[in-house]
Amino acid sequence: MLSQALRRVALDEVPVATPTGRLIAVSGLLLEVSGCALRVGQRCLIERNVDDGSGEWISAQVVGFRDPVAYLMPFKKPDGLVPGARVLPASERAPLMIGPEWLGRVVNGLGEPIDDLGRLGGEHPLPATPPRVNPLRKQNVHEPLDVGVRVINGLLTLGRGQRVGLMAGSGVGKSVLLGLITRNTVADVIVVGLIGERGREVREFIELSLGREGLARAVVVVAPADESPLMRQRATELCHSIAAHYRDQGQHVLLLVDSLTRYAMARREVALALGEPPATRGYPPSVFSQLPELVESAGNGEGPGSMSAIYTVLAEGDDQQDPVVDTARAILDGHIVLSRTLAERGHYPAIDVAQSISRCMSLVADREQQEAARQFKQLLARYEQVRELMPLGAYVPGADPAVDRAVGLWPRMEGYLHQGTREGAALGDCRTQLTELLQ
């Protein structure tokens, strides 16, 4: 009797029929499917090359629907699709399991390893979307973050749990500065998201910026420019989920995303494909509501761990009023602006101190350093007023004591602002040098 009951239970678990849809249209990366009820966010399998009997399937995700038609977007290039191809809802996948084994590994936007080092394991389930933290339970930013860059440590001091944007046009040195920060930041775990960038830079960043020692405490998530917009979107969200896991384990985490603009562009491609009308410079309104959702998942949590985040933000045409730049400036805890003018002078890092700000500096720096940073910025502004007059001989010493002091201190100030690409600068040394310079 018991065996019959067990067989009856087993038979009850066998599905009577498998719901199957049919592919009715392909428009760019948007696939239209009918004949099967699919929910938004569900994973599906689409048959391809059905004419040669190969039986291959590609993975896609439901991104919307209208009447009986569901809209899907593939994770990879949709080659070999034909009208009427079968579409099957994918079985519910077990959640990704994460643990210390992920450190030192390189994965794609689906959490699949791409470094040929074997499967990934772990003992903790990784949520598909970045977890949210109750704002009343978030730990305050109260400790400084040493990023190893003299200008940032001394004049724009960051805190553990702060979220900052590196804003600049193309070719000004965002990725190089990000590599310098990666090598020198004091953190237990580093999570790097290379989103929508050149594929050549992936290996360069891993081997040159991280190095063997850096990679040992890092997780790298890769979705280069030739990946689908859905994969770039998933990779960015996966970065935040991974960083939040290690933060909730009590570790100090540094999250680096290069770049936030490519994530916004991926969101724009998906929204436009679904028919959402463009608004500001071609970006649909939904993009500007999704950016804060992503950024708010970063920062400190409820426990002793921390999650500091640094995003590169591309200012198209060097326009600091670009909609993505403007939105990022409003939702982040500070912004560091890179100047093309400084880069053309050979000034590295090309940080425009006057346009940059750290909203958490007052929480992590003492009054002496804050006063020294304020004086430095005043002297820098005074010097910029007469920079172009000096080669012409139009600058006359003695007319303004403040300008005279700025001109006299400029060689030492310029030395403080410069730093080599392989040079580190400890936080304590940066504070001491800043105070001594002004004395």
C-alpha positions in Angstrom: 0.0 0.0 0.0 2.8 2.4 0.9 4.6 1.7 -2.5 1.3 2.4 -4.3 0.9 5.7 -2.5 4.4 6.7 -3.3 3.9 5.8 -7.0 0.7 7.8 -7.0 2.5 10.9 -5.5 5.2 10.6 -8.1 2.7 10.4 -10.9 0.9 13.5 -9.5 4.2 15.4 -9.8 4.5 14.6 -13.6 3.2 17.5 -15.6 0.2 16.6 -17.8 1.4 18.9 -20.6 4.2 21.3 -21.3 3.0 24.8 -22.2 4.6 25.7 -25.5 4.6 29.0 -27.3 5.5 29.9 -30.9 7.9 32.6 -32.2 5.9 34.9 -34.4 8.3 37.9 -35.0 11.8 39.1 -34.5 12.6 42.8 -34.5 16.2 43.5 -33.7 16.7 42.0 -30.3 13.0 41.9 -29.4 11.3 38.5 -29.9 7.5 38.2 -30.0 5.9 35.0 -28.7 2.2 33.9 -28.7 0.3 30.8 -27.6 1.7 30.6 -24.0 1.1 32.7 -20.9 4.5 34.0 -19.7 5.2 36.3 -16.8 7.6 39.3 -16.8 11.1 38.3 -15.7 10.6 34.6 -16.6 13.3 32.7 -18.3 12.5 30.8 -21.6 14.2 28.6 -24.1 13.8 29.2 -27.8 14.5 26.6 -30.4 16.8 27.5 -33.2 18.1 25.7 -36.4 15.0 23.6 -36.4 15.4 22.8 -40.1 18.6 20.8 -39.7 17.4 18.9 -36.6 20.2 20.2 -34.4 17.9 20.9 -31.5 19.8 23.8 -30.1 18.1 26.3 -27.7 18.9 29.9 -26.8 18.0 31.5 -23.4 15.8 34.6 -23.2 13.9 36.5 -20.6 10.4 38.0 -20.7 10.6 41.8 -20.6 7.0 42.7 -21.3 3.7 41.8 -23.0 0.8 43.3 -24.9 -2.5 41.4 -25.2 -1.7 37.8 -26.1 1.9 38.6 -27.3 4.8 38.3 -24.9 8.1 40.2 -25.6 11.3 38.4 -24.9 14.9 39.5 -25.2 17.8 37.0 -25.6 20.9 36.9 -23.4 23.1 36.2 -26.5 22.9 36.8 -30.2 19.7 35.3 -31.6 21.1 33.6 -34.7 19.2 30.7 -36.4 15.7 31.6 -35.4 12.8 30.8 -37.8 9.1 31.7 -37.7 7.1 29.3 -35.6 10.0 28.1 -33.5 9.0 26.5 -30.2 9.3 28.5 -27.0 9.4 26.7 -23.7 9.3 28.2 -20.2 12.5 27.3 -18.6 12.3 25.2 -15.4 12.9 27.2 -12.2 16.6 27.4 -11.8 18.2 26.9 -8.4 19.6 30.1 -7.1 23.2 30.9 -7.5 25.2 29.8 -4.4 28.0 32.1 -3.3 30.8 31.8 -0.9 34.6 32.4 -0.5 35.1 30.2 -3.6 34.0 33.2 -5.7 37.1 35.2 -4.8 39.6 35.3 -7.6 37.1 34.3 -10.3 35.7 36.0 -13.4 32.0 35.5 -14.3 29.5 36.8 -16.9 26.2 38.4 -16.2 24.5 35.1 -15.4 27.1 34.2 -12.8 28.7 31.6 -15.1 32.5 31.3 -14.9 34.4 32.4 -18.0 37.9 31.9 -16.7 38.1 28.1 -17.3 38.9 27.4 -13.7 36.0 25.1 -13.1 32.5 25.4 -11.5 31.7 27.9 -8.8 30.3 26.8 -5.4 29.1 28.3 -2.2 26.8 27.8 0.7 24.7 31.0 0.6 22.0 31.6 -2.0 22.6 34.8 -4.1 19.4 36.9 -4.8 18.6 37.6 -8.4 18.2 41.3 -7.7 20.2 43.5 -5.3 18.7 43.5 -1.8 17.2 46.6 -0.3 18.1 47.9 3.1 15.7 49.8 5.4 17.1 53.3 5.4 16.5 53.6 9.2 18.7 50.6 9.8 21.6 51.6 7.6 24.9 52.2 9.4 26.2 55.7 9.1 29.4 56.6 7.2 31.9 57.3 10.0 35.3 55.8 8.9 37.5 57.2 6.1 38.2 55.1 3.0 41.9 55.1 1.9 41.9 54.9 -1.9 45.6 55.6 -2.4 45.1 58.7 -4.5 46.6 61.9 -2.9 44.1 64.4 -4.3 41.1 62.3 -3.2 42.5 61.3 0.2 43.6 64.9 1.1 41.0 67.2 -0.6 38.0 64.9 -1.3 38.2 62.4 1.5 35.8 59.4 1.0 34.2 57.3 3.7 33.4 53.6 4.0 29.9 53.1 2.6 30.0 56.2 0.4 28.9 56.1 -3.3 30.9 58.3 -5.7 30.9 58.9 -9.4 34.0 59.5 -11.6 32.7 61.8 -14.3 34.4 62.6 -17.6 34.3 62.4 -21.3 35.9 59.6 -23.3 39.6 59.2 -23.2 40.3 61.5 -20.2 41.5 58.7 -17.9 38.5 57.3 -16.0 39.6 53.6 -16.4 43.2 54.4 -15.5 42.2 56.2 -12.4 39.9 53.3 -11.5 42.8 50.9 -11.8 44.9 53.1 -9.5 42.1 53.1 -6.9 41.7 49.4 -7.3 45.3 48.6 -6.5 45.6 50.9 -3.5 42.2 50.9 -1.7 42.2 49.2 1.7 39.3 46.7 1.5 38.7 43.0 2.3 36.8 42.3 -1.0 36.8 44.1 -4.3 33.9 43.5 -6.7 34.5 44.8 -10.2 31.9 45.2 -12.9 33.2 45.8 -16.5 30.0 46.8 -18.2 29.8 47.7 -21.9 33.4 48.5 -22.3 35.9 47.3 -24.8 36.7 43.6 -24.6 40.4 44.4 -24.9 40.3 46.2 -21.5 39.0 43.2 -19.6 42.2 41.2 -19.6 44.3 44.4 -19.2 42.3 45.4 -16.1 42.6 41.9 -14.6 46.3 41.5 -15.3 47.6 45.1 -15.0 45.2 46.9 -12.6 44.3 44.0 -10.3 47.3 41.8 -10.6 47.6 38.4 -9.0 47.4 39.7 -5.4 44.4 41.9 -6.2 42.5 39.2 -8.1 42.8 36.9 -5.1 40.5 39.1 -3.1 38.3 40.2 -6.0 35.3 39.0 -8.1 35.1 40.3 -11.6 31.8 40.4 -13.5 32.2 41.0 -17.3 29.7 42.1 -19.9 31.6 43.8 -22.7 30.1 46.0 -25.4 29.3 43.1 -27.8 27.0 41.5 -25.2 23.2 42.0 -25.4 21.7 44.9 -23.5 19.9 42.4 -21.2 23.3 40.7 -20.3 24.8 44.1 -19.6 21.9 45.0 -17.3 22.0 41.6 -15.5 25.8 41.9 -15.0 25.5 45.3 -13.3 22.8 44.1 -11.0 24.8 40.9 -10.2 27.8 43.1 -9.2 25.6 44.7 -6.5 24.2 41.4 -5.3 27.7 40.0 -4.9 29.0 43.0 -3.1 25.9 43.1 -0.8 26.5 39.5 0.1 30.1 40.0 1.3 29.0 43.3 3.1 26.3 41.4 5.0 29.0 38.8 6.0 30.7 41.6 7.9 33.5 42.5 5.4 34.6 45.8 4.0 33.7 45.7 0.3 34.7 48.1 -2.6 32.4 48.0 -5.6 33.8 49.3 -8.9 31.4 49.7 -11.9 32.8 50.8 -15.2 30.4 52.2 -16.3 27.1 53.4 -15.0 26.4 55.1 -18.3 26.6 51.8 -20.2 24.0 50.3 -17.8 21.7 53.3 -18.5 22.2 52.7 -22.2 21.4 49.0 -21.9 18.2 50.0 -20.0 17.4 52.5 -22.8 17.8 49.9 -25.5 15.3 47.5 -23.7 12.8 50.3 -23.0 12.9 51.7 -26.6 12.5 48.2 -28.0 9.3 47.8 -25.9 7.9 51.0 -27.4 8.5 53.4 -24.5 8.7 56.9 -25.9 12.1 58.7 -25.6 12.3 61.8 -23.5 15.6 63.5 -22.5 18.2 63.0 -25.2 16.6 59.7 -26.2 16.4 58.2 -22.7 13.0 57.0 -21.7 11.6 58.2 -18.3 11.9 54.7 -16.8 15.8 54.8 -17.0 15.9 57.7 -14.6 13.7 55.8 -12.1 15.8 52.6 -12.3 19.2 54.3 -11.7 18.3 55.3 -8.1 17.0 51.8 -7.4 20.4 50.4 -8.4 22.5 52.9 -6.6 20.4 52.7 -3.4 21.3 49.0 -3.1 24.9 50.0 -2.5 26.2 51.6 0.7 26.3 50.4 4.2 23.9 47.7 5.6 22.6 46.8 9.0 25.7 45.0 10.2 29.4 45.9 10.8 30.3 45.4 7.1 30.5 48.2 4.6 30.0 48.6 0.8 31.7 51.5 -0.8 30.9 52.1 -4.5 32.7 54.0 -7.2 31.0 54.4 -10.6 32.5 55.8 -13.8 30.0 58.0 -15.6 30.6 59.0 -19.2 29.8 62.6 -20.0 29.1 62.5 -23.8 30.8 65.4 -25.5 32.3 66.5 -22.2 28.9 67.8 -21.2 28.5 67.8 -17.5 24.8 68.5 -18.0 24.3 65.2 -19.8 21.1 63.6 -18.4 22.9 60.5 -17.0 25.7 62.7 -15.5 23.2 65.0 -13.9 21.1 62.2 -12.5 24.2 60.5 -11.1 25.3 63.7 -9.5 22.0 64.0 -7.7 21.7 60.5 -6.4 25.4 59.8 -5.4 27.2 60.9 -2.3 29.8 62.8 -4.2 31.4 63.2 -7.7 34.9 63.5 -9.0 35.2 65.4 -12.3 38.0 64.7 -14.7 39.0 67.6 -16.9 40.1 67.2 -20.5 42.0 70.4 -20.3 44.1 69.0 -17.4 44.6 65.7 -19.3 45.9 67.6 -22.4 48.5 69.3 -20.2 49.8 65.9 -19.1 48.4 66.4 -15.6 47.5 63.0 -14.0 45.2 62.3 -12.4 43.2 65.0 -14.3 40.9 65.7 -11.3 39.2 69.1 -11.4 39.2 69.8 -7.7 37.0 72.9 -8.0 34.2 70.9 -9.6 34.5 67.9 -7.4 33.0 67.3 -4.0 32.7 64.5 -1.4 29.5 64.9 0.6 30.8 62.6 3.4 34.1 64.4 3.9 32.8 66.3 6.9 31.8 63.0 8.5 35.2 61.3 8.3 37.8 64.1 8.3 38.9 66.2 11.3 38.5 70.0 11.3 42.2 70.6 10.7 42.1 68.7 7.4 38.8 70.3 6.4 40.2 73.8 6.9 43.4 72.8 5.1 41.4 71.5 2.1 39.3 74.7 2.0 42.5 76.9 2.0 44.0 74.7 -0.7 40.9 75.2 -3.0 40.9 78.9 -2.4 44.6 79.2 -3.4 44.0 77.0 -6.4 41.1 79.3 -7.5 43.3 82.4 -7.0 46.1 80.9 -9.1 43.7 80.0 -11.9 42.7 83.7 -12.1 46.2 84.7 -13.2 47.5 81.6 -14.9 46.9 83.0 -18.4 48.2 86.4 -17.5 51.6 85.3 -16.3 53.1 84.3 -19.8 52.0 87.7 -21.1 53.7 89.6 -18.3 50.4 91.1 -17.1 50.7 89.7 -13.6 52.1 92.3 -11.2 53.2 91.0 -7.8 52.1 93.0 -4.8 48.7 93.9 -6.0 46.9 91.1 -4.1 48.7 89.2 -1.2 46.4 86.2 -1.6 47.3 85.8 -5.3 51.0 86.3 -4.5 50.8 83.5 -1.9 49.0 81.2 -4.4 51.7 81.9 -7.1 54.5 81.3 -4.6 53.0 78.0 -3.4 52.0 76.8 -6.9 55.0 74.5 -7.5 54.4 72.6 -4.3 50.6 72.6 -4.9 51.1 71.2 -8.4 53.4 68.5 -7.0 50.7 67.6 -4.5 48.1 67.3 -7.3 50.3 65.1 -9.5 50.7 61.3 -8.9 52.1 58.6 -11.0 50.0 55.7 -12.3 51.9 53.2 -10.2 52.4 55.4 -7.2 50.4 54.9 -4.0 49.6 57.5 -1.4 48.5 56.5 2.1 45.7 58.5 3.8 47.8 59.6 6.8 50.7 60.8 4.6 48.2 62.8 2.4 46.9 64.6 5.4 50.4 65.4 6.8 51.6 66.7 3.4 48.6 68.9 2.9 49.1 70.5 6.3 52.8 71.0 5.8 52.3 72.5 2.4 50.1 75.3 3.7 52.4 76.1 6.6 
